Amino acid sequence: MLWSNTPFSIALATGPKYFKQALANPNIIAIITTQIFSEETHNKTVIKTANADELFHVIHNRFPPVINNTKAYIGENCKISPQATIEDNVRIGNNCHIEAGAYIGSNTVIEDDCYIGPNATIGTQALLSKKLMDRTAILNILVVY
C-alpha cells in the first residue's frame, strides 16, 4: 500500500490524498491511478487508466514475489500443499497443516499444531477485497511487484 516499506513497490492511488502519500514514499517507484493529482512526480512512473483497480490486480497477481536468501524453516510432520506460497524467513512449527492457496508472508512464525485453511493470508500488512472483472478479488498488498 501507500505506506509500503518494501523497496520498488507499486501503489494504487485513486484519490488526491493517496496520490500525495505515494509520491512521498521513497519505496514506491510507480503509481497506478485514475487521475493525476499533481504535476510533481518525484521521478516516479505514473500510470493513468480508468481501470486502475483492475490493472493493479493484474500486475499484483502476475509476477512472483521477490525472494531473499533466508529459506523457511518447516518443522516435522507438516502437511503443506504444493499450491501454498511460503515466503523466505518463515518458521513453521511441528505438525502444521497448510492448505492450497494459502500465503505465508516473510517474517512469520507459526507455532506447533496449527491449521491454515485454503486461501488464507498470513503475515501481510493489508488486504483489499474488491469486485474486479465481475469477480470478487482479494489483493494481498504486502508484496508489491
Residue pairs with C-beta under 8 A, 6 or more apart in sequence:
1 11
1 12
1 125
1 126
1 141
2 11
2 13
2 18
2 21
2 22
2 25
2 28
3 21
3 25
3 125
4 11
4 25
4 27
4 28
4 125
4 141
4 142
4 144
5 27
6 27
6 66
6 142
6 143
6 144
7 27
8 27
8 29
8 66
8 144
9 25
9 27
9 28
9 29
9 144
10 28
10 29
10 30
10 31
10 32
10 56
10 59
10 60
10 144
10 145
11 18
11 22
11 25
11 28
11 30
11 31
11 32
11 144
12 18
12 31
12 32
12 33
12 52
12 53
12 56
13 19
13 21
13 22
13 31
13 32
13 33
14 33
14 34
14 35
14 52
14 53
15 37
16 37
16 38
19 31
19 33
19 36
19 37
19 38
20 37
20 38
22 28
22 31
22 44
23 31
23 38
23 40
23 41
23 42
23 44
24 42
28 44
29 44
29 45
30 44
30 45
30 46
30 47
31 44
31 45
31 46
31 47
32 47
32 49
32 52
32 55
32 56
32 59
33 46
33 47
33 48
33 49
33 52
34 48
34 49
34 50
34 52
35 48
36 46
36 48
47 55
49 55
53 130
53 132
54 132
54 133
56 139
57 130
57 132
57 133
57 137
57 139
59 145
60 139
60 140
60 141
60 144
60 145
62 145
63 145
64 145
65 85
65 87
65 143
65 145
66 143
66 145
67 87
67 88
68 88
68 89
68 106
69 88
70 88
70 89
71 88
72 86
72 87
72 88
72 89
72 90
72 91
72 92
72 104
73 90
73 91
73 92
74 80
74 86
74 92
75 92
75 93
75 94
75 95
75 96
75 112
76 94
76 95
77 94
77 95
78 92
78 94
78 95
78 96
78 97
78 98
79 96
79 97
79 98
80 86
80 92
80 96
80 97
80 98
81 98
81 99
81 100
81 101
81 102
82 100
83 100
83 101
84 98
84 99
84 100
84 101
84 102
84 103
84 104
84 116
85 102
85 103
85 104
86 92
86 98
86 104
87 103
87 104
87 105
87 106
87 108
87 123
87 143
88 106
89 106
89 107
90 104
90 105
90 106
90 107
90 108
90 109
90 110
90 123
91 108
91 109
91 110
92 98
92 104
92 110
93 110
93 111
93 112
93 113
93 114
94 112
94 113
95 112
95 113
96 110
96 112
96 113
96 114
96 115
96 116
97 114
97 115
97 116
98 104
98 116
99 116
99 117
99 118
99 119
99 120
100 118
100 119
101 118
101 119
101 120
102 116
102 117
102 118
102 119
102 120
102 121
102 122
103 120
103 121
103 122
103 123
103 124
103 140
104 110
104 116
104 122
104 123
105 121
105 122
105 123
105 124
105 140
105 142
105 143
106 123
107 123
108 122
108 123
110 116
110 122
116 122
119 138
121 127
121 138
121 140
123 142
124 140
124 141
124 142
124 143
125 141
125 142
126 141
126 142
127 138
127 139
127 140
127 141
128 138
128 139
128 141
129 136
129 137
129 138
129 139
130 136
130 137
130 139
131 137
